[in-house]
Amino acid sequence: MAEIGLNAEGTDRVGLEVTVSGAAHGPLSVSLRALAGDRAELVASETARVEKPVVFRGLVPGRYVLEIQEKQRDLRFRVGFEVASPTGASG
C-alpha cells in the first residue's frame, strides 16, 4: 500500500510525499516524471523503504506521473496527477 500526500510550498509550488507500507519483497523504486506533450521527462527517482517517506519538493504547475516499481516481482503501479497554477490554469 502507498500513501500519497501533496503539501503546498508557497503560492506556486507543491511537495509530494510517498510512504510505502507492507512491501515484504524488498525495496521499491519510486520515480516522478513530468509530462510535456508526448514526452515524459524524469524529475527524480529514489529507492523507497517501508514506512520511510520519499519526498519530492518544488513541483511547479504541470502534469506528472508517479511510478512505484517492485523489480523483484516485476510489478509497476502508476498514477497521474496535475498541479494547477494558483489561477487554475496548468502550465
Number of C-alpha atoms within 10 A of each C-alpha: 9 14 11 14 12 15 12 13 13 8 8 15 17 20 15 18 15 19 17 20 14 9 15 7 10 12 16 21 15 21 20 22 18 22 18 12 7 6 9 14 13 13 14 14 16 14 12 24 16 16 14 11 17 18 16 18 15 14 19 18 19 16 19 21 19 19 17 23 18 17 13 10 9 7 10 13 10 12 10 13 12 15 19 17 15 11 7 9 10 13 12
